[in-house]
Amino acid sequence: DYLADDWDYQARAGYIGRVNYNYKGRYMLELLGRYDGSYLYYKDSRFGFFPGASVAWRISDENFFSPLKDVISDLKLRASYGETGSEMGVSAFAYLGGFNFGSGSSVLDGVFVNGIQPRGLPIRNLSWVRNRSSNVGFDISLLDYKLTGSFDLFERRRTGLPAGRYDVKIPLEVGYGLPNENLESDAHRGVEGIITYTDKIGDFEYRIGTNASLSRRKWLYAYKPRFGNSWNVYRNSSEDRWTGITWGYQIIGRFESMEEIANYPINNDGRGNTDQLPGDFKYKDVNNDGIINGMDERPIGYALGAQPYLSYGLNLGVNWKNWSLTTDFAGATMQSYRRNWELKFPFQNNGSAPAYMFEDRWHREDPYNPQSQWVSGTYPAIRQNLRGSHPNYLNNDFWITNVNYFRLKNIELGYTLPKSLSEKIGSSNVRFYVNGTNLFSLDNVKKFEIDPEIASENGLVYPLQKMVLFGMNLTF
């Protein structure tokens, strides 16, 4: 930093070894290991050994497989296991005790005195977080290699995630808690696959490929979780559950009139429904206690702002004589987006709001006549400066959308000049092409005028660019 006189110190060491064995492309084995050390950990737990192994068997080369060769051209079975280490929950020299100089200050008898503060208990029972990755899968080719596929089941399990022991008591006067140890664990589990079909009819060649990947994180073990009742277990427990859940309220309808609000038996807003207007959301009273509150929240979405848990793609390619066409489609689901701020509150920051929020809302037929009829719309009636205090703006399945999209990411049409023409200008190859990127999208958030791949809740990001390029490649 050019504004400060400081320094940094890091030191790591690693030793890596690997052995491969391959017998006639039929039996394959790889053994590997690494011994890593980090300056962050105490001397007794500084180094960790991380082994790995992978095996493969091309079963289609076995004699007993011969009767299937007319259908299955090639089949290879695979499995692998490997470990790596991650540095987490510790900073440099945290294993040292002592004091931090310059923590606070005071003036004593007219003299400025720099303060010191205990560093806390040294972190000496913490070492590497161990990542254990395992995978089983197979590669297959059918119909004389025209149809190929690859499929995998995988898991990355992390053990030794840092956490402190809350159940070992030390006096409050000490001023700090116990240091982190390797206590907790989680896992990412998933499945993925790809299938491709390639064929040729005369001069016409084509390729169709599709792929998909599903992966989620599961919390396996938390250190001695504490819950006071079954509701807390249901609402807050993380053990042996998939992570990335958004909680909120389920909408069961809209108020249609002031008379319905006056006679509604459920306290929908926590204020005897005195804040409700026609068009406001009616929430599901899940526990049937006659009042809408946090006890009625339920899972309504996936993690907000996270990568989709399920993604997939489609690839198409065509070649005919000198012409070529390639397209790449991409899609995803199992992701959630929450409209907030400018996409949720009218007059946010004393500004305006999306036009559709005003055009398609519940409102009086005559805004100057409070006795005129209500006109229905998609959005609730406009209020100013209510923000999160009004029940309309709670986390609910109106503002939170579980996003699905399928879009054309890229398309390219090309034409290659015949050799007889390109050689006249001294070139071995001349190709003209037109390329398009993000030309269209099929999704369920287009009505909000946002891109399905953004995470910004207010939508105030640069819009996704649609591009068309014209070009030429020359090879001399």
C-alpha positions as CSV (number, residue, x, y, z in Angstrom):
1,D,0.0,0.0,0.0
2,Y,1.6,3.3,-1.1
3,L,-0.2,5.1,1.8
4,A,1.2,2.9,4.5
5,D,4.5,1.4,5.6
6,D,3.6,-2.3,6.0
7,W,4.7,-5.7,5.1
8,D,3.3,-9.2,4.5
9,Y,4.7,-12.6,5.2
10,Q,3.6,-16.0,3.7
11,A,5.3,-19.4,3.6
12,R,4.1,-22.7,2.3
13,A,5.8,-26.0,1.3
14,G,4.6,-28.9,-0.7
15,Y,5.9,-32.3,-1.9
16,I,4.0,-34.0,-4.7
17,G,4.4,-37.5,-6.2
18,R,2.4,-39.5,-8.8
19,V,2.6,-43.0,-10.4
20,N,0.7,-44.1,-13.5
21,Y,0.1,-47.6,-14.8
22,N,-1.6,-48.4,-18.1
23,Y,-1.9,-51.9,-19.5
24,K,-3.0,-52.0,-23.2
25,G,-5.4,-49.2,-22.6
26,R,-7.6,-51.6,-20.8
27,Y,-6.5,-51.3,-17.1
28,M,-5.5,-47.9,-15.9
29,L,-4.3,-46.9,-12.4
30,E,-3.0,-43.6,-11.0
31,L,-1.7,-43.1,-7.5
32,L,-0.7,-39.7,-6.2
33,G,0.0,-37.9,-2.9
34,R,1.0,-34.5,-1.7
35,Y,2.4,-33.4,1.6
36,D,1.6,-29.7,2.2
37,G,2.6,-27.3,5.0
38,S,1.2,-23.9,5.8
39,Y,2.6,-21.1,8.0
40,L,-0.8,-20.4,9.4
41,Y,-0.9,-23.5,11.6
42,Y,0.9,-24.4,14.8
43,K,4.0,-26.5,14.4
44,D,2.4,-29.7,15.6
45,S,-0.4,-29.5,13.0
46,R,1.3,-27.6,10.2
47,F,1.6,-30.4,7.7
48,G,-1.0,-32.6,6.1
49,F,-0.8,-35.6,3.8
50,F,-3.4,-35.8,1.0
51,P,-3.5,-39.0,-1.1
52,G,-5.5,-39.8,-4.2
53,A,-6.1,-42.6,-6.6
54,S,-8.0,-43.2,-9.8
55,V,-8.8,-46.4,-11.7
56,A,-10.4,-47.2,-15.0
57,W,-11.4,-50.4,-16.8
58,R,-12.2,-50.5,-20.5
59,I,-14.5,-53.4,-20.1
60,S,-15.4,-53.3,-23.8
61,D,-11.9,-54.8,-24.6
62,E,-12.6,-58.0,-22.7
63,N,-13.3,-61.1,-24.6
64,F,-16.6,-61.8,-22.9
65,F,-17.8,-58.4,-24.1
66,S,-17.5,-59.3,-27.8
67,P,-21.2,-60.2,-28.3
68,L,-22.2,-56.7,-27.4
69,K,-19.7,-54.9,-29.7
70,D,-22.3,-54.5,-32.5
71,V,-24.3,-52.2,-30.3
72,I,-21.8,-50.9,-27.7
73,S,-18.6,-49.8,-29.5
74,D,-16.7,-48.8,-26.3
75,L,-17.4,-48.8,-22.6
76,K,-15.0,-47.6,-19.9
77,L,-15.8,-47.7,-16.1
78,R,-14.1,-45.1,-13.9
79,A,-13.7,-44.3,-10.2
80,S,-11.5,-41.8,-8.4
81,Y,-10.8,-40.5,-4.9
82,G,-8.6,-37.6,-3.9
83,E,-7.9,-35.4,-0.9
84,T,-6.7,-31.8,-0.8
85,G,-6.4,-29.3,2.0
86,S,-7.9,-25.8,2.5
87,E,-6.8,-23.1,4.9
88,M,-9.8,-21.8,6.8
89,G,-10.7,-20.1,10.1
90,V,-7.2,-18.8,11.0
91,S,-5.0,-15.8,10.3
92,A,-1.2,-15.4,10.3
93,F,0.5,-16.1,13.7
94,A,-2.8,-16.8,15.4
95,Y,-1.1,-19.7,17.2
96,L,0.9,-17.1,19.2
97,G,-0.3,-15.7,22.4
98,G,0.4,-12.2,23.8
99,F,-1.0,-8.8,23.1
100,N,-1.9,-6.6,20.2
101,F,-0.3,-3.1,20.5
102,G,-2.3,0.0,19.5
103,S,-5.7,-1.4,20.4
104,G,-7.4,1.6,21.8
105,S,-5.8,4.6,23.5
106,S,-6.3,7.0,26.4
107,V,-4.8,10.1,27.9
108,L,-3.5,9.6,31.5
109,D,-2.3,12.7,33.4
110,G,-2.0,14.6,30.1
111,V,0.0,11.9,28.5
112,F,-1.2,9.9,25.4
113,V,-1.0,6.2,26.0
114,N,-1.4,3.5,23.4
115,G,-3.5,0.6,24.5
116,I,-2.9,-3.1,24.2
117,Q,-5.3,-5.9,24.0
118,P,-5.0,-9.7,24.6
119,R,-4.8,-11.6,21.4
120,G,-7.1,-14.3,22.7
121,L,-6.3,-17.9,23.2
122,P,-3.8,-19.2,20.7
123,I,-5.2,-21.3,17.9
124,R,-3.2,-24.5,18.2
125,N,-5.8,-27.3,17.8
126,L,-6.7,-26.3,14.2
127,S,-5.2,-27.7,11.0
128,W,-6.1,-28.2,7.4
129,V,-9.7,-28.5,6.3
130,R,-9.7,-31.8,4.4
131,N,-11.5,-32.0,1.1
132,R,-12.4,-35.5,0.1
133,S,-13.5,-35.8,-3.5
134,S,-14.9,-39.0,-4.9
135,N,-16.3,-39.8,-8.3
136,V,-17.7,-42.8,-10.1
137,G,-18.7,-42.8,-13.8
138,F,-18.5,-44.3,-17.2
139,D,-17.9,-43.4,-20.8
140,I,-19.8,-45.1,-23.5
141,S,-20.0,-45.2,-27.3
142,L,-22.8,-46.8,-29.3
143,L,-23.7,-47.4,-32.9
144,D,-20.1,-47.4,-34.2
145,Y,-19.2,-44.3,-32.2
146,K,-22.0,-42.2,-33.5
147,L,-23.6,-41.9,-30.1
148,T,-21.3,-41.1,-27.2
149,G,-21.9,-40.3,-23.6
150,S,-20.2,-39.7,-20.3
151,F,-21.9,-39.8,-16.9
152,D,-20.6,-39.1,-13.3
153,L,-21.8,-39.2,-9.7
154,F,-19.6,-37.1,-7.5
155,E,-19.1,-35.8,-4.0
156,R,-16.8,-33.3,-2.3
157,R,-16.9,-33.8,1.4
158,R,-15.2,-31.3,3.7
159,T,-14.3,-32.4,7.1
160,G,-12.7,-30.3,9.9
161,L,-14.5,-27.1,9.1
162,P,-13.6,-24.5,11.8
163,A,-15.9,-23.9,14.7
164,G,-15.5,-23.2,18.4
165,R,-16.7,-25.2,21.4
166,Y,-19.5,-23.3,23.0
167,D,-20.0,-25.8,25.8
168,V,-16.6,-25.3,27.4
169,K,-17.2,-22.4,29.7
170,I,-14.7,-19.7,30.5
171,P,-15.4,-16.6,32.6
172,L,-17.0,-13.7,30.8
173,E,-14.4,-11.4,32.3
174,V,-11.8,-13.0,30.0
175,G,-13.4,-11.2,27.1
176,Y,-13.1,-13.8,24.4
177,G,-14.2,-17.3,23.5
178,L,-12.5,-20.5,22.7
179,P,-10.5,-20.7,19.5
180,N,-11.6,-22.6,16.4
181,E,-11.0,-26.3,16.0
182,N,-11.7,-28.8,13.2
183,L,-15.2,-29.7,14.3
184,E,-17.8,-29.6,11.5
185,S,-18.4,-31.0,8.0
186,D,-20.5,-30.6,4.8
187,A,-20.6,-32.1,1.4
188,H,-21.4,-31.1,-2.2
189,R,-23.1,-33.9,-4.1
190,G,-24.2,-34.1,-7.6
191,V,-24.6,-35.9,-11.0
192,E,-23.6,-34.7,-14.4
193,G,-23.7,-36.1,-17.9
194,I,-23.2,-35.4,-21.6
195,I,-24.5,-37.1,-24.7
196,T,-23.5,-36.4,-28.3
197,Y,-24.7,-37.9,-31.5
198,T,-22.8,-37.4,-34.8
199,D,-23.7,-38.6,-38.2
200,K,-23.3,-38.0,-41.9
201,I,-25.6,-38.2,-44.9
202,G,-23.8,-37.6,-48.1
203,D,-22.3,-34.1,-47.8
204,F,-24.5,-33.3,-44.9
205,E,-22.8,-33.7,-41.5
206,Y,-24.6,-32.9,-38.2
207,R,-23.9,-33.1,-34.5
208,I,-26.3,-32.9,-31.6
209,G,-25.1,-32.7,-28.0
210,T,-26.7,-32.1,-24.7
211,N,-25.3,-31.9,-21.1
212,A,-26.7,-31.3,-17.6
213,S,-25.3,-30.9,-14.1
214,L,-27.1,-31.1,-10.8
215,S,-25.2,-30.2,-7.6
216,R,-26.2,-29.2,-4.1
217,R,-24.5,-28.6,-0.7
218,K,-25.6,-30.6,2.3
219,W,-24.6,-29.8,5.9
220,L,-23.5,-33.1,7.5
221,Y,-22.4,-32.2,11.0
222,A,-22.6,-29.1,13.2
223,Y,-21.0,-29.0,16.6
224,K,-23.6,-29.9,19.2
225,P,-26.6,-27.8,17.9
226,R,-29.0,-26.5,20.5
227,F,-32.7,-26.0,20.0
228,G,-35.3,-25.1,22.5
229,N,-38.3,-26.7,20.8
230,S,-39.4,-28.6,17.7
231,W,-40.1,-25.4,15.8
232,N,-36.5,-24.2,16.2
233,V,-35.3,-27.6,14.9
234,Y,-37.5,-27.3,11.9
235,R,-36.7,-23.7,11.2
236,N,-33.0,-23.4,12.1
237,S,-31.4,-26.8,12.1
238,S,-28.8,-27.4,9.4
239,E,-27.7,-30.9,10.1
240,D,-28.2,-33.5,7.3
241,R,-30.1,-31.0,5.2
242,W,-29.6,-29.4,1.8
243,T,-28.5,-25.8,2.2
244,G,-29.6,-22.8,0.2
245,I,-33.2,-22.5,1.2
246,T,-35.2,-19.2,1.2
247,W,-38.0,-19.0,3.7
248,G,-41.1,-16.8,3.3
249,Y,-44.9,-16.6,3.1
250,Q,-47.2,-18.4,0.7
251,I,-49.8,-16.2,-1.0
252,I,-53.3,-17.7,-1.2
253,G,-55.1,-14.8,-2.9
254,R,-55.8,-11.1,-2.9
255,F,-58.3,-9.0,-1.0
256,E,-61.1,-8.0,-3.4
257,S,-62.9,-5.3,-1.4
258,M,-62.9,-3.3,1.9
259,E,-65.9,-5.4,3.0
260,E,-63.8,-8.6,2.6
261,I,-61.0,-7.0,4.7
262,A,-63.4,-5.9,7.4
263,N,-64.8,-9.5,7.7
264,Y,-61.6,-11.4,7.2
265,P,-61.1,-13.8,10.2
266,I,-57.3,-13.9,10.0
267,N,-55.1,-11.1,11.3
268,N,-53.1,-10.8,8.1
269,D,-51.0,-7.7,8.9
270,G,-50.6,-8.1,12.7
271,R,-52.6,-4.9,13.2
272,G,-56.1,-6.3,12.8
273,N,-56.0,-5.7,9.0
274,T,-56.1,-2.0,9.5
275,D,-53.2,-1.6,7.0
276,Q,-54.9,-3.6,4.2
277,L,-56.4,-2.4,0.9
278,P,-58.0,-4.3,-2.0
279,G,-55.3,-6.0,-4.0
280,D,-53.1,-6.7,-0.9
281,F,-51.8,-10.2,-0.5
282,K,-53.5,-12.8,1.7
283,Y,-51.1,-15.1,3.3
284,K,-51.6,-18.8,4.2
285,D,-52.2,-19.3,7.9
286,V,-50.1,-22.5,8.0
287,N,-50.5,-23.3,11.7
288,N,-54.2,-22.1,11.9
289,D,-53.7,-19.8,14.9
290,G,-55.5,-16.9,13.2
291,I,-52.5,-14.6,12.9
292,I,-49.8,-14.3,10.2
293,N,-46.3,-14.2,11.7
294,G,-43.0,-15.9,11.5
295,M,-44.5,-19.2,12.5
296,D,-46.2,-19.3,9.1
297,E,-43.0,-19.0,7.0
298,R,-42.1,-22.0,4.9
299,P,-39.5,-22.9,2.3
300,I,-40.5,-21.0,-0.9
301,G,-37.3,-20.9,-2.9
302,Y,-33.6,-21.8,-3.3
303,A,-30.6,-19.7,-2.3
304,L,-30.7,-16.1,-3.4
305,G,-27.9,-14.8,-5.6
306,A,-26.4,-18.2,-5.9
307,Q,-25.4,-20.3,-8.9
308,P,-28.3,-22.5,-10.2
309,Y,-28.3,-26.0,-8.8
310,L,-29.3,-27.5,-12.1
311,S,-27.8,-26.3,-15.4
312,Y,-28.0,-27.8,-18.8
313,G,-27.1,-27.1,-22.4
314,L,-27.8,-28.0,-26.0
315,N,-25.2,-27.9,-28.8
316,L,-26.1,-28.2,-32.5
317,G,-23.7,-28.3,-35.4
318,V,-24.3,-28.7,-39.2
319,N,-21.8,-28.8,-42.1
320,W,-22.9,-28.9,-45.7
321,K,-20.3,-28.5,-48.4
322,N,-18.7,-25.1,-47.6
323,W,-21.4,-24.0,-45.2
324,S,-21.3,-24.5,-41.4
325,L,-23.8,-23.6,-38.6
326,T,-23.2,-24.0,-34.9
327,T,-25.5,-23.1,-32.0
328,D,-25.1,-23.2,-28.3
329,F,-28.1,-23.1,-25.9
330,A,-27.8,-22.8,-22.1
331,G,-30.4,-23.2,-19.5
332,A,-30.8,-23.4,-15.7
333,T,-33.3,-23.9,-13.0
334,M,-33.4,-24.5,-9.2
335,Q,-32.3,-20.9,-8.5
336,S,-34.3,-18.0,-6.9
337,Y,-34.3,-14.3,-7.5
338,R,-35.8,-11.7,-5.1
339,R,-37.0,-8.4,-6.5
340,N,-36.1,-5.7,-4.1
341,W,-35.5,-2.0,-3.7
342,E,-36.3,-0.3,-7.1
343,L,-38.1,-3.5,-8.3
344,K,-40.2,-3.7,-5.2
345,F,-40.8,-0.3,-3.4
346,P,-42.5,2.5,-5.3
347,F,-40.6,5.8,-5.2
348,Q,-37.5,4.1,-3.9
349,N,-34.9,6.7,-2.8
350,N,-37.6,9.3,-3.7
351,G,-37.3,8.2,-7.3
352,S,-39.7,6.5,-9.7
353,A,-40.4,2.8,-10.3
354,P,-40.7,0.5,-13.3
355,A,-43.6,1.7,-15.5
356,Y,-45.3,-1.7,-15.3
357,M,-45.6,-1.2,-11.5
358,F,-47.8,1.8,-12.1
359,E,-49.6,0.7,-15.2
360,D,-50.6,-2.8,-13.8
361,R,-51.7,-2.1,-10.2
362,W,-54.8,-2.1,-8.1
363,H,-56.2,1.4,-8.0
364,R,-59.4,3.4,-7.8
365,E,-61.2,3.9,-11.1
366,D,-61.3,7.6,-10.3
367,P,-58.2,8.6,-8.2
368,Y,-60.0,11.8,-7.1
369,N,-63.1,9.9,-5.9
370,P,-62.5,7.7,-2.8
371,Q,-65.8,6.0,-3.4
372,S,-65.1,4.9,-6.9
373,Q,-64.7,1.2,-7.8
374,W,-61.4,-0.6,-7.4
375,V,-59.7,-1.8,-10.6
376,S,-57.6,-4.9,-10.3
377,G,-54.0,-5.3,-11.4
378,T,-50.9,-7.4,-10.8
379,Y,-49.2,-5.2,-8.3
380,P,-50.7,-3.9,-4.9
381,A,-52.0,-0.4,-4.6
382,I,-49.2,2.2,-4.5
383,R,-48.2,3.5,-1.1
384,Q,-45.2,5.7,-0.4
385,N,-42.6,5.2,2.4
386,L,-44.1,1.9,3.7
387,R,-41.1,-0.2,2.6
388,G,-40.6,-3.3,4.7
389,S,-43.1,-2.3,7.4
390,H,-46.1,-3.3,5.3
391,P,-47.0,-7.0,5.0
392,N,-47.1,-6.7,1.2
393,Y,-43.3,-6.4,1.3
394,L,-42.5,-9.5,3.4
395,N,-40.6,-12.3,1.8
396,N,-43.3,-14.1,-0.2
397,D,-43.7,-16.1,-3.4
398,F,-44.8,-12.9,-5.3
399,W,-41.4,-11.1,-4.9
400,I,-39.3,-14.3,-4.9
401,T,-39.3,-16.1,-8.2
402,N,-37.8,-19.5,-8.8
403,V,-36.1,-18.8,-12.1
404,N,-36.1,-21.0,-15.2
405,Y,-34.5,-20.0,-18.4
406,F,-33.3,-21.4,-21.7
407,R,-31.4,-19.1,-24.0
408,L,-29.4,-19.0,-27.2
409,K,-26.0,-18.2,-26.0
410,N,-24.2,-18.3,-29.4
411,I,-25.0,-19.0,-33.0
412,E,-22.6,-18.8,-36.0
413,L,-23.1,-19.2,-39.7
414,G,-20.0,-19.6,-41.8
415,Y,-19.0,-20.0,-45.4
416,T,-15.6,-21.1,-46.6
417,L,-14.5,-20.1,-50.2
418,P,-13.6,-23.0,-52.5
419,K,-9.9,-23.5,-52.8
420,S,-9.9,-22.5,-56.4
421,L,-11.1,-19.0,-55.4
422,S,-9.1,-18.5,-52.3
423,E,-5.8,-19.5,-54.0
424,K,-6.3,-16.7,-56.5
425,I,-5.7,-14.2,-53.8
426,G,-2.8,-16.2,-52.3
427,S,-4.7,-17.6,-49.4
428,S,-5.0,-21.2,-48.3
429,N,-8.3,-20.6,-46.6
430,V,-10.9,-17.8,-46.7
431,R,-13.9,-18.0,-44.4
432,F,-16.8,-15.5,-43.9
433,Y,-19.0,-15.7,-40.8
434,V,-21.8,-14.0,-38.9
435,N,-22.0,-14.6,-35.2
436,G,-24.8,-13.8,-32.8
437,T,-24.6,-13.8,-28.9
438,N,-27.6,-13.8,-26.5
439,L,-30.1,-13.2,-29.3
440,F,-33.1,-14.6,-27.4
441,S,-34.2,-16.1,-24.1
442,L,-37.1,-18.1,-22.9
443,D,-37.6,-17.4,-19.2
444,N,-40.1,-16.5,-16.5
445,V,-38.6,-13.1,-15.5
446,K,-38.9,-11.3,-18.8
447,K,-42.0,-9.6,-17.5
448,F,-39.8,-7.9,-14.8
449,E,-37.5,-6.6,-17.5
450,I,-34.5,-8.2,-16.0
451,D,-32.0,-10.8,-17.2
452,P,-32.4,-14.3,-15.6
453,E,-28.7,-14.6,-14.9
454,I,-28.3,-11.5,-12.8
455,A,-28.1,-11.6,-9.0
456,S,-28.6,-7.9,-8.2
457,E,-31.9,-7.6,-6.4
458,N,-32.6,-4.1,-7.6
459,G,-31.9,-4.9,-11.2
460,L,-29.6,-1.8,-11.5
461,V,-27.0,-3.5,-13.6
462,Y,-25.9,-3.1,-17.2
463,P,-28.2,-5.1,-19.3
464,L,-27.0,-8.3,-21.0
465,Q,-25.6,-7.4,-24.4
466,K,-27.0,-8.8,-27.6
467,M,-24.3,-8.8,-30.2
468,V,-24.1,-9.5,-33.9
469,L,-20.6,-9.8,-35.5
470,F,-19.6,-10.0,-39.1
471,G,-16.2,-11.2,-39.9
472,M,-13.7,-12.9,-42.2
473,N,-10.8,-15.3,-41.5
474,L,-7.8,-15.3,-43.9
475,T,-5.0,-17.9,-43.8
476,F,-1.9,-17.4,-45.8
